[in-house]
Amino acid sequence: MNWPAIRAIYVFEIARTWRTIFQSVLSPIISTALYFVVFGSAIGSRISEVDGVSYGAFIVPGLIMLSLMTQSISNASFAIYFPKFIGTIYELLSAPVSYVEIVISYVGAAATKSVVLGLIILATASVFVPLRIEHPAWMLLFLVLTGITFSLFGFIIGIWADNFEKLTIIPLLIVTPLTFLGGTFYSLKMLPPIWQKITLVNPVVYLVSGFRWSFYSVADVNVYISLAMITGFLVACLAIVAWIFKTGYRLKS
Amino acid sequence: MNLPAIDIQGLEKTFDNGLRALDAVDLSIGRGEIFALLGPNGAGKTTLIKVICGLTEASAGDAWVAGHHFRREFRQARMRIGLVPQELTTDAFETVWATTRFSRGLFGRRRDPAHLEKVLKDLSLWDKRNSMLMTLSGGMKRRVMIAKALAHEPDILFLDEPTAGVDVELRRGMWQVINRLREQGVTIVLTTHYLEEAEQMADRVGVINNGQIMRVESTESLMQSLGQKRLTLELAAPLDAVPDTLEGYNLTLTDDGCALNYHYNHCEGAEAVQGLLRAVDSAGIRLHDVDTHESSLEEIFVSMVGGST
């Protein structure tokens, strides 16, 4: 293992966050705080409890998941897309670095950032609504697994994208709608029966449900199914990344 | 065992669009040598470097860097190489120090501020170490790219068109940098399409065209055989024939009798020209103007290709 290289890339990526602190940390915190003010306090106070949890507290796990997924994708995709765009990727490709090391450092840095961000949002949320975390180990497991998986997904998008539009189109057109329709703001039990079935094809449902279970022990689907889904998605992303490096897809001519 | 710095055997690259960029390239470059790859645009110079450094996949063939196979032992091979690409690509918001330190780590070396300080001082960048790259001039950025390539103490440095788009003063500065590296024992492979640059810098020159290495020889012998020059003496009054006193110079008179052409070798240089001018003067011939013409790389290629068919 080329540990100095892993460290160099990791430190470089974390340093980039400090340079763009407003974009990377403050903007997701502010937007999440706005959700709490509007949905948690203003509207939430008129909504009755969901599964025995106040509405403001109910949406916290979903909102953390929303930030975790979108930030993981944007961090990782930008990290690999930008060197391709400005040409500095030459150094990475000519370095004595294996593909495993490239993935560990880029995805590790992106996942670190989004997990830290998730924890900051959790702390912010606790200011607005009363929170309890009944299964902290599971909570951290879901946080880390989702951070890694969606950072891998972002890494794939960053390699696939050959312009800025492609870089944003998947997060905008697929991930955001799936998150909003994935039970972030409601329990599946509130839906008409037919939609309760249809919505199960949305993978985000399982993540939000499992994550919410770690807080309040209430879930739309069994927590082990949630764990299996996120693990399955992780394995799929790893397989695609392995294929990209094996073929040099969009990296080498 | 004194292995060559670079050993290339049967290297080929055909792009997806069918373009054959490298055609069975065999090449051996010795340690401590300055080797110039000379060829016109699109000849395959950059592709050859990219294949060895891992930026482009070879279609066939092998290469060894200091005895390490470029694919099977890519770590050992690439740790020996520093690459300065043709395009100026830098992270605009990084400082000189941070980007150089990053390069050292990326190539698997432990932190060594003393070495980085030496590299930056050698390249006259030490004062700029805390400056962001976006604030530097083009010439400085190119030196930063050399600093990045030298940060991990490579034995072999690839310089792809090091003086492209660089003014005369900076070009001479770059040559000085290269000379200092030679003194430190670094093997240098540079690409250029300036004959003059190859002549100034290189111990040996490899001429490449259409993906094929056409000849490899010492710079001196290449210049002797290829560097033809022509001196045209435009006469104040036309002549009917070349005067007898100038016969030893092998002059040709143009059809209209208004100019004399003198062909001489690049290496004969000023001495031959001075001798001729003295002889012309003593023959009482008055000159209207003087013009010299050097065979361009393109003309050289035409003559080489013409000679081989």
Interface residues (C-beta under 8 A of the other chain):
Chain A: N2 P4 A5 R7 A8 I9 V11 F12 A15 R19 I86 G87 T88 Y90 E91 L92 L93 S94 A95 P96 V97 S98 G248 K252 S253
Chain B: F15 D16 C53 G54 L55 T56 E57 F74 R75 Q76 A77 R78 M79 I81 L83 P85 E87 T89 T90 D91 A92 F93 A98 R101 F102 S103 R104 G105 L106 F107 G108 R109 R110 R111 K148
